[in-house]
């Protein structure tokens, strides 16, 4: 139960963060999706919104920006 509760709290925190960051893109057209590095992807939406997702266990630098391990950043 302890591990399940921990995992559930982390999942809720992540989904709240993702919803806050991405809610205005709901319904937006995806223009491009590509792998930048192994385990790191970029998705471009209409309006020049970029989302970088790092699925790896290490922080990654992309063009002077840091994408934390197992996290994402949005560029407007």
MDTraj code that builds the backbone (N, CA, C; nanometers):
import mdtraj as md
import numpy as np

residues = "UNK UNK UNK UNK UNK UNK UNK UNK UNK UNK UNK UNK UNK UNK UNK UNK UNK UNK UNK UNK UNK UNK UNK UNK UNK UNK UNK UNK UNK UNK UNK UNK UNK UNK UNK UNK UNK UNK UNK UNK UNK UNK UNK UNK UNK UNK UNK UNK UNK UNK UNK UNK UNK UNK UNK UNK UNK UNK UNK UNK UNK UNK UNK UNK UNK UNK UNK UNK UNK UNK UNK UNK UNK UNK UNK UNK".split()
xyz = np.array([
    [0.0823, -0.1194, 0.0000],
    [0.0000, 0.0000, 0.0000],
    [0.0863, 0.1251, 0.0000],
    [0.1964, 0.1235, 0.0732],
    [0.2826, 0.2406, 0.0818],
    [0.3327, 0.2808, -0.0571],
    [0.3809, 0.1854, -0.1335],
    [0.4348, 0.2171, -0.2655],
    [0.3256, 0.2613, -0.3614],
    [0.2109, 0.1996, -0.3533],
    [0.0983, 0.2377, -0.4379],
    [0.0571, 0.3815, -0.4087],
    [0.0465, 0.4167, -0.2817],
    [0.0087, 0.5535, -0.2440],
    [0.1113, 0.6537, -0.2946],
    [0.2391, 0.6206, -0.2814],
    [0.3459, 0.7074, -0.3316],
    [0.3314, 0.7288, -0.4819],
    [0.3151, 0.6182, -0.5539],
    [0.3031, 0.6239, -0.6993],
    [0.1796, 0.7038, -0.7388],
    [0.0691, 0.6812, -0.6724],
    [-0.0549, 0.7505, -0.7051],
    [-0.0399, 0.9014, -0.6837],
    [0.0230, 0.9418, -0.5750],
    [0.0446, 1.0848, -0.5500],
    [0.1340, 1.1474, -0.6563],
    [0.2369, 1.0764, -0.6989],
    [0.3252, 1.1270, -0.8043],
    [0.2495, 1.1395, -0.9364],
    [0.1664, 1.0420, -0.9669],
    [0.0884, 1.0454, -1.0914],
    [-0.0087, 1.1632, -1.0905],
    [-0.0759, 1.1855, -0.9804],
    [-0.1701, 1.2974, -0.9694],
    [-0.0966, 1.4292, -0.9865],
    [0.0170, 1.4441, -0.9207],
    [0.0959, 1.5673, -0.9331],
    [0.1366, 1.5924, -1.0783],
    [0.1819, 1.4856, -1.1471],
    [0.2239, 1.5012, -1.2857],
    [0.1061, 1.5403, -1.3747],
    [-0.0070, 1.4748, -1.3600],
    [-0.1223, 1.5057, -1.4450],
    [-0.1750, 1.6462, -1.4209],
    [-0.1709, 1.6933, -1.2978],
    [-0.2116, 1.8312, -1.2698],
    [-0.1168, 1.9297, -1.3379],
    [0.0133, 1.9027, -1.3309],
    [0.1127, 1.9883, -1.3961],
    [0.0930, 1.9867, -1.5477],
    [0.0753, 1.8680, -1.6057],
    [0.0570, 1.8566, -1.7502],
    [-0.0704, 1.9268, -1.7954],
    [-0.1789, 1.9104, -1.7222],
    [-0.3043, 1.9753, -1.7587],
    [-0.2915, 2.1267, -1.7555],
    [-0.2240, 2.1795, -1.6556],
    [-0.2036, 2.3239, -1.6455],
    [-0.1211, 2.3758, -1.7637],
    [-0.0157, 2.3032, -1.7987],
    [0.0745, 2.3479, -1.9053],
    [0.0157, 2.3298, -2.0447],
    [-0.0716, 2.2326, -2.0631],
    [-0.1138, 2.1957, -2.1978],
    [-0.2617, 2.2177, -2.2277],
    [-0.3388, 2.2612, -2.1302],
    [-0.4843, 2.2709, -2.1475],
    [-0.5245, 2.3543, -2.2684],
    [-0.4540, 2.4630, -2.2953],
    [-0.4924, 2.5491, -2.4073],
    [-0.4580, 2.4885, -2.5436],
    [-0.3839, 2.3777, -2.5446],
    [-0.3529, 2.3101, -2.6703],
    [-0.4572, 2.2046, -2.7071],
    [-0.5523, 2.1816, -2.6182],
    [-0.6574, 2.0844, -2.6469],
    [-0.7280, 2.1251, -2.7754],
    [-0.7275, 2.0387, -2.8715],
    [-0.7893, 2.0683, -3.0000],
    [-0.6951, 2.1312, -3.1006],
    [-0.5737, 2.1691, -3.0577],
    [-0.4764, 2.2283, -3.1507],
    [-0.4211, 2.1193, -3.2423],
    [-0.3882, 2.1584, -3.3629],
    [-0.3348, 2.0638, -3.4608],
    [-0.1860, 2.0405, -3.4379],
    [-0.1473, 1.9135, -3.4323],
    [-0.0067, 1.8765, -3.4219],
    [0.0545, 1.8877, -3.5616],
    [0.1630, 1.9638, -3.5718],
    [0.2263, 1.9873, -3.7008],
    [0.3431, 1.8920, -3.7253],
    [0.4196, 1.8649, -3.6196],
    [0.5405, 1.7837, -3.6357],
    [0.5720, 1.7134, -3.5047],
    [0.6257, 1.5928, -3.5163],
    [0.6705, 1.5161, -3.3997],
    [0.7998, 1.4466, -3.4391],
    [0.9060, 1.4674, -3.3609],
    [1.0335, 1.4064, -3.3972],
    [1.1152, 1.3722, -3.2732],
    [1.2051, 1.2758, -3.2906],
    [1.2983, 1.2392, -3.1852],
    [1.4207, 1.3286, -3.1984],
    [1.4542, 1.4006, -3.0911],
    [1.5677, 1.4930, -3.0900],
    [1.6957, 1.4185, -3.0534],
    [1.6855, 1.3363, -2.9522],
    [1.7935, 1.2515, -2.9027],
    [1.7272, 1.1218, -2.8575],
    [1.8047, 1.0167, -2.8342],
    [1.7411, 0.8949, -2.7826],
    [1.6613, 0.9236, -2.6551],
    [1.5330, 0.8961, -2.6585],
    [1.4470, 0.9162, -2.5426],
    [1.3957, 1.0577, -2.5247],
    [1.4267, 1.1481, -2.6169],
    [1.3839, 1.2881, -2.6070],
    [1.3108, 1.3261, -2.7358],
    [1.1884, 1.3750, -2.7205],
    [1.1039, 1.4044, -2.8356],
    [1.0549, 1.5483, -2.8327],
    [1.0280, 1.6007, -2.9515],
    [0.9714, 1.7345, -2.9654],
    [0.8439, 1.7245, -3.0478],
    [0.7380, 1.7860, -2.9983],
    [0.6128, 1.7945, -3.0714],
    [0.5813, 1.9406, -3.0937],
    [0.5535, 1.9773, -3.2186],
    [0.5184, 2.1145, -3.2525],
    [0.3699, 2.1211, -3.2851],
    [0.3038, 2.2189, -3.2250],
    [0.1620, 2.2427, -3.2482],
    [0.1443, 2.3727, -3.3246],
    [0.0274, 2.3876, -3.3862],
    [0.0001, 2.5130, -3.4567],
    [0.0191, 2.6292, -3.3607],
    [0.0620, 2.7422, -3.4144],
    [0.0917, 2.8573, -3.3301],
    [0.2337, 2.8552, -3.2761],
    [0.3174, 2.7672, -3.3289],
    [0.4597, 2.7576, -3.2915],
    [0.4831, 2.7165, -3.1475],
    [0.3920, 2.6418, -3.0880],
    [0.4126, 2.5883, -2.9539],
    [0.4920, 2.4590, -2.9636],
    [0.6006, 2.4487, -2.8878],
    [0.6851, 2.3303, -2.8866],
    [0.6794, 2.2650, -2.7492],
    [0.6695, 2.1335, -2.7483],
    [0.6745, 2.0567, -2.6244],
    [0.7903, 1.9593, -2.6373],
    [0.8869, 1.9700, -2.5458],
    [0.9979, 1.8754, -2.5398],
    [0.9718, 1.7807, -2.4235],
    [0.9768, 1.6504, -2.4509],
    [0.9535, 1.5489, -2.3477],
    [1.0788, 1.4636, -2.3354],
    [1.1257, 1.4518, -2.2127],
    [1.2446, 1.3726, -2.1831],
    [1.2009, 1.2462, -2.1078],
    [1.2039, 1.1331, -2.1759],
    [1.1644, 1.0064, -2.1149],
    [1.2806, 0.9372, -2.0454],
    [1.4003, 0.9938, -2.0516],
    [1.5190, 0.9294, -1.9947],
    [1.5297, 0.9575, -1.8448],
    [1.6281, 0.8943, -1.7833],
    [1.6498, 0.9126, -1.6391],
    [1.7569, 1.0172, -1.6090],
    [1.8002, 1.0906, -1.7124],
    [1.9006, 1.1963, -1.6955],
    [1.8495, 1.3270, -1.7545],
    [1.8899, 1.4389, -1.6952],
    [1.8579, 1.5692, -1.7525],
    [1.9253, 1.5812, -1.8888],
    [1.8613, 1.6543, -1.9811],
    [1.9127, 1.6685, -2.1170],
    [1.9137, 1.8159, -2.1542],
    [2.0229, 1.8606, -2.2177],
    [2.0308, 1.9971, -2.2689],
    [1.9941, 1.9976, -2.4168],
    [1.9058, 2.0895, -2.4524],
    [1.8649, 2.1058, -2.5921],
    [1.8737, 2.2540, -2.6237],
    [1.9723, 2.2904, -2.7027],
    [1.9874, 2.4292, -2.7436],
    [1.9950, 2.5270, -2.6272],
    [2.0651, 2.4904, -2.5223],
    [2.0805, 2.5780, -2.4063],
    [1.9682, 2.5671, -2.3035],
    [1.8684, 2.4840, -2.3310],
    [1.7590, 2.4621, -2.2359],
    [1.7778, 2.3260, -2.1711],
    [1.7426, 2.3162, -2.0451],
    [1.7527, 2.1888, -1.9746],
    [1.6134, 2.1293, -1.9585],
    [1.6017, 2.0040, -2.0023],
    [1.4774, 1.9297, -1.9808],
    [1.5089, 1.8244, -1.8755],
    [1.4474, 1.8374, -1.7617],
    [1.4732, 1.7465, -1.6504],
    [1.4368, 1.6029, -1.6879],
    [1.4993, 1.5086, -1.6196],
    [1.4711, 1.3662, -1.6407],
    [1.3235, 1.3377, -1.6173],
    [1.2641, 1.2606, -1.7082],
    [1.1230, 1.2190, -1.6978],
    [1.0299, 1.3379, -1.6781],
    [1.0543, 1.4413, -1.7590],
    [0.9763, 1.5633, -1.7462],
    [0.9582, 1.6249, -1.8845],
    [0.8980, 1.7414, -1.8894],
    [0.8770, 1.8103, -2.0154],
    [0.8883, 1.9607, -1.9953],
    [0.9113, 2.0320, -2.1048],
    [0.9035, 2.1778, -2.1021],
    [0.8231, 2.2222, -2.2242],
    [0.7627, 2.3363, -2.2108],
    [0.6865, 2.3944, -2.3221],
    [0.7500, 2.5252, -2.3607],
    [0.7684, 2.5455, -2.4900],
    [0.8245, 2.6686, -2.5440],
    [0.7138, 2.7363, -2.6244],
    [0.6835, 2.8593, -2.5891],
    [0.5768, 2.9349, -2.6570],
    [0.6312, 3.0092, -2.7765],
])
top = md.Topology()
chain = top.add_chain()
for i, resn in enumerate(residues, 1):
    res = top.add_residue(resn, chain, resSeq=i)
    for name in ("N", "CA", "C"):
        top.add_atom(name, md.element.get_by_symbol(name[0]), res)
traj = md.Trajectory(xyz[None], top)
